[in-house]
Amino acid sequence: MSTVRLKPVFHIRRREIPRCRSKSKPLFRSTSFTNRYSSNNYVFSDARIFCNFRPPRTSPSHSVSAVSTDTTILEPFQSADVSSKDTFPVKLTEMLEGKISVRLDQVKHSSNWELRVGCNLPGKWVLHWGVSHVDDVGCEWDKPPSNMIPPGSISIKDHAIETPMKKSSLSSAERDTFYEVKIDLKPCKGISSINFVVKDEETGAWYQHKGRDFKVPLVDYIKDDANTMGPKRGFNFWPGALGQLSNILLGTDTNKGQENSGESRDSKEENGQLDGFYIELPIAKKIWVNKSVSVSIRNCSEMAKNLIYLETDIPGEIVLHWGVCRDEKRKWEVPPAPHPPETVAFKDRALRTPLQPREDGNGSSIIITLEEGFSGFVFVLRLDENTWLNYIGNDFYLPLSSSSSLRVKNIDDESKGVHVEETEEANQTNSFSGFADGIIKDLKNLVSDISSEKNQKVKSKEAQGNILQEIERLAAEAYNIFRNSVPTFSEEPPVETKAAVEVKDKRLPAKICSGTGTGYEILCQGFNWESHKSGRWYVELKQKAEELASLGFTVIWLPPPTESVSPEGYMPKDLYNLNSRYGSIDELKDLVKRFHEVGISVLGDAVLNHRCAQYQNQNGVWNIFGGRLNWDDRAVVADDPHFQGKGNKSSGDNFHAAPNIDHSQEFVRTDLKEWLCWLRKEIGYDGWRLDFARGFWGGYVKDYMEASEPYFAVGEYWDSLSYTYGEMDHNQDAHRQRIIDWINATNGTAGAFDVTTKGILHSALERCEYWRLTDRKGKPPGAIGWWPSRAVTFIENHDTGSTQGHWRFPSGKEMQGYAYILTHPGTPSVFFDHIFSHYRTEIGSLISLRKRNKIHCRSTVQILKAERDVYAAVIDEKLAMKIGPGHFEPPSRSSGRWSLACEGRDYKLWEAS
């Protein structure tokens, strides 16, 4: 029988963070709760989860006289007595322990062998496997011969096979469900071993052997390879991200393989012959269980009291942190005694009471007696010293007034199982604004304190140091709130423009301060890494303007226009010199004018993070600038290790090839705003593509966007996704959160390239893992799943593809990628090299389909399938699509039917008719 243990995994603002704790105390992951408690005056938080700062100082808890409640009310309320009851759902994560078994047997009365790999845990298990040949060097895999491949398998490129494990029942004595795959092995001297990993498609977890592939030898033992499995060989096992290291060999059947042979094992080893074995490996899989917190209130008018019964089936030592309030402001205060036993006060603002274990051993409970006169009962739950649960960013609140019909704001009786991501936005502002006001007040007091110290000419460095440390702590706490309170902003309906057909000048509206356009934009990147080489790119691109418009593009992104040390334009020098390797300033103006004539808006590539200097300082370092913006070394950040800047520290990551500009300097921001406005007026740019956006704070971008008022703006915030043992993690919430953080810092005035979606598409298409294309909430897993109107989707650009090829999209899968981004929300961007290639017709058809069905950046997606070999979705109930080699047909509609609109290699699209 398998055993169950709880594992510490929390849910904190759309990202998972594992925690450690003793085995005797369970830990939780909550979707209806977050681990932050806040009020207007103080906050409890887990500093180790969020950032490196000291937790808020707390005064020592002191005892309060505890008076036991009347024995007549210590039993749980009967339903007839209850005036109100609310149940708050919680999801817990448990680790279900099981085993993976590997068995190698010789088929009776035959020279053939049989390899069986199985698992006794529930899931969608797949064996990802291949073979090695005798003459192979290193650890390369090869596809096995066709007579070894079980039915139902699919090929992964030319080096591996994926075979689903089939469900089979074990003997009644074992009472387990078992998933197993069987591989028939025929003698082949050329194959030295079978290599495999086990994958659970439900969670995306990979189960490996010490972080590497399993290896089953078919000929001579590879004795120096610790990953080789077989008789007499102990080994370690690392079960992906869900398990723990284990050095235990659970079981071996040393007699297998000898029953049909008279040779001893030693003689077989000496002759290099194969021997059978059976091995079991421990694994642990995360599963979900539902728990709850219930609160019942009974109003006893004859006693002028409210009786509160709180119970939960959450295991562990739970502490109730509670109080009462008198009005809708919900300001906490301590009620008068009596209080339950073991209650202590906290800062004279709240009480803490440990819940008592229930007699049946299932959870804990508490009964509280309150005098009348209070409007509400407020509380949070403490799981341990560092973990607090509240309800969707707010304190739990239940009204006490018998005449009040007000219910808990975040719960309705029909649907109480709400999830944090889906409902928290409406409540975040109020929840965090009170605490933010408190931080601001504390900061003002501290600044007054340090000013007072100076006025009194007190020279105590220690006193001032303590004040500065407290300011730093409060600033860190404020940043923590900012980082972990990113809302899903209400999406205003997209605006369709008819300007392209109704006026002579087909330009789209130029003054849209949000920088997000109409919502119907389709972006073309109008260059590649080699476009500068002819010296006439502006002239050449001008000839393609009408063709691009006929394909359906509405926006084009042009290369950096300024004089540059590098010919591609990304090492700008004199920002006002627009004669570049792409052409002259006049040719640029003509190009922009021509695009406007055909109804295409133009984005300029603005490199704001860094700038190359014209002169050296006294130390021979290039950090003195020339031209109209003749800045000195104050314009360079102080922590750039190469350029001896005298500015402030950088607000982002450093770009080490050129001086990083200090955007905190007022003169720098003033000059850059003037330059952007000059480009808008002089050249006619409609918006911006912002290079290396992670190099400086998004708040500065907000300043620049508000000054230049672009029609559309998008930032390049590109950093690495999350990987484990070289395999991309299924959960990329942390990665897309960083993109959302940057967009939020701009106040939504600019979007960002959806690097998360590109990365997930890479793994999904390259490895035939289409289950990756949905998150745990059934939404798209990239930035388009959280903030689609600010996400610009793409599969390739001048850095990832072209002649650079830093992160090239899987070859031959490009049209699947375009079938995805051109049907989904977000603003799709198409790479120049793909437009003018054999993909041109297919891309044109997809764009036409998107425009015909009015798919926009905020369109809704219903994911119908996300499995091993197929992904399928319906968009706005107008368009159905599928990518992948697997089968899919759209479901029947109550009104009308689906008609096949276009198809290509491993993709299909249908229109509603």
KEPA-546526 format. One record per residue (C-alpha): x, y, z. Coordinates in steps of 0.5 Angstrom, whole numbers, plus 2048, in hexadecimal, padded with zeros to 3 digits. Layout:
% residues N
XYZ ...
//
This chain:
% residues 913
800800800 8028077FF 80380C804 801814804 805819807 804821806 809825802 80B82C803 8088307FD 8058377FD 80183B7F8 8038427F9 8018477F3 8018427ED 80883E7EF 80A8387F3 80F8397F8 8118327FC 812833803 81682E808 81382C80F 813826814 80F820812 80A820818 807827815 80482780F 80482D80A 7FF82F805 7FE8327FE 7F88377FE 7F48397F8 7EF83D7FB 7F4840800 7FA844800 7FF843805 7FF84B807 7FB84E80C 7FA85680C 7F685B810 7F6862810 7FB862815 80085C815 802856811 80584F812 80984D80C 80E84880A 81484B809 818845807 813844801 81384B7FE 81984E7FF 81F84F804 81D854809 81B854811 814852813 810858816 81285981D 80D856822 80C857829 80C85182E 80584D82E 80384D835 7FE849839 7F684B839 7F284983F 7EE84383C 7E784183E 7E483B83C 7DE83C838 7D783983B 7D783183A 7D0831837 7D3834831 7D9830830 7D682B82B 7D682D824 7CF831822 7C982D81F 7C782F818 7C183281B 7C5837820 7C983A81B 7C8841818 7CD841813 7D383C810 7D883D80B 7DD838809 7E483A806 7E7834801 7EE833801 7F282E7FD 7F882A800 7FE8277FD 8008207FF 80581C7FC 8038157FA 8088107FB 80980A7F6 80E8067F2 8118067EB 8137FF7E9 8187FC7E4 8187F57E2 81C7F17DD 81A7EA7DB 81B7E57D6 8157E27D2 8147DB7D4 8177D67CE 8197DC7CA 8207E07C9 81C7E67CA 81B7EB7D0 8167EF7D3 8177F67D6 8117F87DB 8117FF7DE 80B8017E2 8088067E8 8038047ED 80180C7EE 7FB80F7EA 7FD8137E4 7FE8147DD 8058107DD 8098107D6 80F80D7D5 8148117D1 81A80D7CF 81F80B7CA 8258067C8 82C8077C8 8318037C4 8378007C5 83B8057C1 83880B7C4 83C8107C7 8398147CD 8328137CF 82E8157C9 8288117C7 82580E7C1 81E80C7BF 81E8047C0 81C7FF7BA 8157FF7B8 8147F87BB 8157FA7C2 8108007C2 80A7FE7C6 8038007C2 8018077C4 80880A7C4 80A8117C1 8108137BE 8148197C2 81881C7BC 81D8167BA 8208147C0 81A8127C5 81480F7C6 80E8107CB 80A80A7CD 80480B7D1 8038077D7 7FD8027D7 7F98017DD 7F97FA7E0 7F67F77E7 7FB7F47EB 7F97EE7EF 7F37EF7F4 7F87EE7FA 7FC7F47F8 7F67F87F7 7F97FD7F2 7F88007EC 7FF7FF7E7 8018037E1 8067FF7DD 8097FF7D6 80C7F97D3 8127F97CE 8147F37CA 81B7F27C9 81E7EE7C4 8257EC7C4 8297F17C0 8317F27C1 8317F97BF 82C7FC7C5 8307FD7CB 82A7FF7D0 8248027D0 8238097D3 81D80C7D6 81A8117DB 8128117DD 80E8177DD 8078197E0 80381D7DB 7FE81F7E0 8048237E4 8098237DF 80E8207E4 81481C7E1 8178167E5 81E8157E4 8248117E7 8288167EB 82681B7E6 8288177E0 8258127DC 82480B7DE 8288067DA 8267FF7D9 82C7FB7D6 82B7F67D1 8327F37D0 8387F47D4 8377F87DB 83A7FF7DB 83D7FE7E2 83F8057E2 8398087E1 83580A7E7 82E80A7E3 82E8037E1 8297FF7E4 82A7F77E5 82B7F27EA 8307F37F0 8307FA7EE 82E7FF7F3 82C8067F1 82980D7F3 8228107F0 8208177EF 8198177EE 81881E7EA 8168247EE 8118207F2 81581B7F6 81B81B7FA 8228177F9 8228107FB 82780B7FC 8238057FD 8237FF7F9 81B7FD7FB 81C7F67F8 81F7F27F3 81E7EB7F0 8247E87EF 8227E17ED 81E7E47E7 8227E27E0 8257DC7E3 81F7D87E3 8207D67DC 8277D67DC 82C7D17DF 8327D67DF 8347DA7E5 8337E17E6 83B7E27E6 83C7DE7E0 8377E37DC 83A7E97DF 8417E67DC 83E7E57D6 83A7EB7D5 8337E87D5 82D7EB7D7 82A7EA7DD 8237EB7E0 8217EF7E6 81B7F37E9 81C7FA7ED 8177FE7F0 8188067F1 81580A7F6 8118107F3 80D8167F6 8078197F2 8048207F4 7FC81F7F5 7F78247F7 7F28237FD 7EC8277FF 7EC82A806 7E8830808 7E783580E 7DF836811 7DD83B815 7D683B818 7D384181C 7CD840821 7CA846824 7C784582B 7C284B82C 7C1849833 7C8849835 7CA84F831 7CF84B82E 7D2848827 7D5841827 7DA83F822 7DC838820 7E283881C 7E4831819 7E982F814 7EB828811 7F282B810 7F7827814 7FD82A818 7FD82F81E 7F983481B 7F983B81F 7F384081E 7F584781E 7EE84B81F 7EB851821 7E4855820 7E285B81C 7DD86081D 7DB863817 7DD86280F 7E4864810 7E585E813 7EB861818 7ED85B81C 7EC85C824 7EC85782A 7E585582D 7E4855834 7E584E838 7E3849839 7E8846834 7E983E832 7EF83B836 7F683C834 7F4842830 7FA848830 7FA84F82E 7FE852828 800859828 7F985B82C 7F685A825 7F4853824 7F484C828 7F7846826 7F483F828 7F6838826 7F1834824 7EF82D828 7F0826824 7E9823823 7E781D826 7E7819820 7EE81B81E 7EC81F818 7EE826818 7ED82B81E 7E8830820 7E6835825 7E0839828 7E084082A 7DB84482E 7DA84C82C 7D685182F 7D185582A 7D385B827 7D8859822 7D785981B 7DB854819 7E084E81B 7E784F817 7ED84A817 7F2846813 7F6840815 7FD83E816 800838814 807839817 80B83F819 80C841812 80583F80E 7FF84280E 7F884180B 7F3846809 7EE846804 7F08497FD 7F484F800 7EF851805 7EE84F80C 7E884A80D 7E284E80F 7DB84C812 7D6850814 7D385081B 7CD85481B 7C785081A 7C3856817 7C9856811 7C885280B 7CF854809 7D284D807 7DA84C806 7DC851800 7E084B7FD 7DB8457FD 7D48447FB 7D083E7FD 7D083B7F6 7D883B7F4 7DC83B7FA 7E28377F7 7E583E7F4 7ED83E7F2 7F18437F4 7F48457ED 7ED8467EA 7EA84A7F0 7EF84D7F3 7F08537EF 7E98577F1 7EC8577F8 7F38587F8 7F385F7F8 7EF8607FE 7F385B801 7FA85D800 7F8865800 7F7865807 7FE862809 801866804 7FF86C807 80186A80D 80886980A 808870808 80687380E 80C86F812 81187180C 80F87880E 810877815 817874814 81987A80F 81787F815 81B87B81A 82187B816 820883814 81F88481B 82588081D 829885818 82588B81B 82888A822 82F88881F 82F882822 83587E81F 832877821 83487381B 83186D81E 82A87081F 82A873818 82C86C816 826869819 82186E816 82486C80F 824865810 81C866812 81B86A80C 81E865808 81A85F80B 81486380A 816864802 81785D801 81085C804 80D861800 81085E7FA 80E8577FC 8078597FC 80885C7F5 80B8567F2 8068517F5 8008557F4 8008567EC 7F88567EA 7F58537E4 7F385A7E1 7EC85B7DF 7EC85A7D7 7E98607D4 7E585E7CD 7EA85E7C7 7E88647C2 7E88627BB 7EA8687B6 7E78697B0 7EC86E7AE 7F08697A9 7EA8697A4 7E68707A6 7EC8757A5 7F18777A0 7F78777A5 7F68707A8 7FA8717AE 7F786E7B5 7F58737BA 7FC8757BD 7FA8787C4 7F98727C8 7FC8737CF 7FB86B7D1 8008697CC 7FC8637CA 7F98657C4 7F28637C2 7F385C7C4 7F38597BC 7FA85A7BB 7FE8557B7 8058577B7 80B8567B2 8128567B4 81585A7AE 81C8577AE 8218527B0 8288527B2 82B8537AB 8268587A9 82C85E7AA 83185B7A5 82E85E79F 82E8657A1 82786679E 8228627A3 81D8687A3 81D86879C 81C86179B 8178607A0 81386679D 812862797 80E85C79B 80A86179F 80486079B 80585879B 8058587A3 7FF85C7A3 7FB85779E 7FD8517A3 7FA8557A9 7FF8587AD 7FD85E7B1 8048607B4 80B85F7B2 81185F7B7 8178637B3 81E8627B5 8228677BA 82386D7B6 8298717B9 8308717B8 83386B7BB 83A8687BD 8378617BB 8348617B4 82D85E7B6 82C8647BA 82C8617C1 8328657C4 82F86C7C3 8348727C3 8318797C1 82A8787C2 82887E7BD 82C87B7B7 8278777B3 82C8757AE 82D86E7AF 82F8687AB 8288677A9 82786D7A6 8278757A6 8228797AA 81E87B7A4 81E8747A2 81B8727A9 8168787A8 8148757A1 81386E7A4 80F8707AA 80A8757A5 80986F7A0 80786A7A6 80286F7A8 7FF8707A1 7FE8687A1 7FB8687A8 8018667AC 8038697B3 80B8697B4 80E8677BA 81586A7BB 81B8667BF 81D86A7C5 8238687C8 82286C7CF 8268677D4 82D8697D1 83186D7CD 83886D7CA 83D8737CC 8418787C7 84687A7CC 84B8777D2 84B8797D9 85287B7DC 8538737DD 8528717D6 84B86F7D7 8468707D2 8408747D6 84087B7D3 83A87C7CE 83A8817C8 8358837C3 82F8877C5 82E8837CC 8358847CE 8348807D5 83A87F7DA 83C8797DE 83687B7E3 8318787DE 8358717DF 83286D7E4 83786C7EA 8378647EA 8398637E3 8408607E4 8438627DD 8418697DC 84386D7E3 83C8707E4 83A8767E9 8338757E9 82E8717ED 82E8697ED 82A8667E8 8238647E8 82485E7E4 8298597E1 82F85C7DE 83185B7D6 83885B7D7 83A85D7CF 8388647D0 8378697D6 8318687D9 82D86E7DA 82A8717E1 8238727E0 8228757E7 82687B7E5 8218817E3 8258847DD 82587D7DA 81E87C7DA 81C8837D8 8218827D2 81E87B7D0 81787D7D0 8198837CC 81C87E7C7 81687A7C7 81287F7C6 8168827C0 81687B7BD 80F87B7BD 80E8827BA 8148827B5 81487B7B2 80D8797B4 80E8737B8 8078707BB 80A86D7C1 8108697C4 8148627C4 8188637CB 81E85F7CA 82185C7D1 81B85E7D5 81E85A7DB 82485E7DC 8208647DF 81A8657E3 8138657E0 81186B7E4 81686F7DF 81286C7D9 80C86F7DC 80F8767DC 8118757D5 80B8727D2 8078777D5 80B87D7D2 80B87A7CB 8048777CB 8058717C6 80086E7C3 8038677C4 8098657C8 80C85E7CA 81285D7CE 8188577CE 8188547D5 81B84E7D3 81E8497D8 81F8427DA 81983D7DB 8198387E1 81D8317DF 81E82B7E4 8248267E1 82482A7DB 81C8297DA 81882E7D9 81382F7DF 80C82E7DE 80A8347E3 80D83A7E0 80983F7E4 80F8427E7 8128447E0 80B8477DE 80B84B7E5 81184E7E3 80E8517DD 8088537E0 80C8567E5 80F85B7E0 80985C7DC 80585E7E3 80B8637E5 80A8667DE 8038677E1 8018637DA 8038697D6 8078637D2 80685C7D0 80C8577D0 80E8517CC 80B84B7CE 8128477CF 80E8427D4 8098407CE 80F83F7C9 81383B7CE 80D8367D0 80C8357C8 8138337C7 81282D7CC 80B82C7CA 80D82B7C3 8148287C3 8128237C8 80B8217C6 8098247CD 8038287CB 8008277D2 80582D7D4 8008327D0 7FB8327D6 7FD8357DD 7FA8317E4 7F48367E3 7F28347DC 7F583A7D9 7FA83C7D4 80183B7D8 8048417D5 8038497D7 7FD8487D2 7FA8447D8 7FA84A7DD 7FB8517D9 7F984F7D2 7F88567CF 7FF8587D1 8028527CF 8068527C8 80784A7C5 80C8487C1 8108427BF 8168457BC 81A84C7BB 82184E7B9 82484C7BF 8218457C0 8218437B8 8248477B2 82B8457B2 82C8467B9 8288407BB 8298417C3 82283E7C4 81F83B7BD 8188387BD 8188317BC 8198307B4 81382E7B0 80E8307B6 80E8377B4 8078377B1 8048337B8 8078397BC 80483E7B7 7FD83A7B7 7FD83B7BF 7FF8427C0 7FB8457BA 7F58427BD 7F68437C4 7F584A7C8 7FB84E7C9 7FE8527C3 80284E7BE 80884F7BB 80B84C7B4 81284C7B3 81484F7AC 8188497AA 8128447AB 80E8497A7 8128497A1 8138417A0 80F83B79E 80B83D7A4 8088437A1 80184079F 80083C7A5 8018437AA 7FD8477A5 7F78427A6 7F88427AE 7F884A7AE 7F284A7A9 7EE8457AE 7F08497B4 7EE84F7B1 7E784C7AE 7E584A7B5 7E78507B8 7EC84C7BD 7EF8527C2 7F48527C7 7EF8517CD 7EB84B7C9 7E98457CE 7EC83F7CD 7E98387CF 7EE8337CF 7EB82C7CD 7F18277CD 7F88287CF 7FB8217CF 80181E7CD 80081E7C5 7FB8237C4 7F982A7C7 7F282D7C5 7EE8337C7 7E88377C5 7E983F7C4 7E38447C5 7DF83E7C3 7E08407BC 7E683C7BB 7E98357BC 7F08337BC 7F582D7BD 7FC82C7BC 8008267BD 80081F7BA 7FA81C7BE 7F381C7BC 7ED8227BE 7E78247BB 7E382A7BE 7DD8287C2 7D68297BF 7D38307C0 7CC8317C2 7CB8367BC 7CF8357B6 7D58317B4 7DC8317B3 7DF8317AD 7E68307AB 7EA8377AA 7F18357A8 7F682F7AA 7FD82E7AA 8038297AC 8008277B3 7FB82D7B4 7F482E7B2 7EF8347B3 7E78347B3 7E283A7B2 7DC83A7B5 7D683B7B0 
//
